[in-house]
Amino acid sequence: MRAHNWVVLGALLPRPSQPAWFLPHSGRLYFRQAQLPPGEVFRTKCELLVALVRRQAAWVEGDHLAVFDGAFAVRSVVRPLVRPGPGQPSVEFLTRLRHDARLFALPLKESPPGRRGPKPKWGRRLPPPRQGGRWPGRWQEGKAWIYGRWRVVHWKEVVCLWAVAGHGLPVKAVVARVEGYRKRFTVVSSACELSGLQLVEVFCGRFRQEDGFRDLKQRLGWEECRAWTKQPILRTTQMQLLAMTLLRLLQFRLEEAEGDSWWFHPPWNKRKARPSVLDLERLWRQHREQIQRLMAQELGT
């Protein structure tokens, strides 16, 4: 097999006045149902994503915010995260909102006088996101670190109900005009305590995963994996994800300890003007024997 698809989960580490770092740490191999090898159980990409997020939330304490693309903004992903079963953690979500999404105002707390019957679960229908300027409330202005630099953002937010999430979960929908972009940004999140500006900034930080995938392919050889069975593919990819995260963590330590003296000017090339993953690979090769001894001790071999 040469071509294979993955659902990858990672952490976004924010940095002041700089793009966030994407640290990949887990993934699941995906096959289309028509291409599924004999003996394998088919699972959709949405099911794989939910399983990864739940596992992460169970391992790491604290609040969790799952940020994913609009392709996963469907019931089979959103509802299992915010309405978990017994013993399963609850996870907030942030995703892109379709321009024709069905949004509704919050229902009235009390039924109108003289109206009989059950209390309505949905409020009145709101304009679709492509007409977000017609939502109740005023436009706000602020600055956020978006796609590599500070940009002026005009946004409007509304707490409402979303058909995908169901009538029992209030969400915050945001429409934003971002400096340098003609099309509006539309996002939705169950983390209603965050401002619309914060939600737009966090969602735009997700683009750093593309840089992470580039480094995995170009520096760690992810796209060069060739195997005839499943296990070599799984082992190779998991180790590459782990190696990329360790390289980034090592980079942070070097920046804190050495500053620009090592990171921008490593001993083997004083004329370098910017850091690279290749520099960290070279540093690790210098300590190969110590790393092998440490792994042998931990694994008991």
Secondary structure, DSSP 8 states (H G I E B T S, - for coil): ----EEEEEEEEEEETTEEEEEEEEEEEEE--GGG--TT-----HHHHHHHHHHHHHHHS-S--EEEE-GGG-SHHHHHHHHS--TT----EEEEE--TT--EE----SS--TT--SS--SS--B---GGGGGGSSS--EEEEEEETTEEEEEEEEEEEEEETTTEEEEEEEEEEEEETT-SS-EEEEES-TTS-HHHHHHHHHGGGHHHHHHHHHHHTS-GGG---SSHHHHHHHHHHHHHHHHHHHHHHHHHHHHHTHHHHTS-TT-TT--S--HHHHHHHHHHTHHHHHHHHHHHHT-
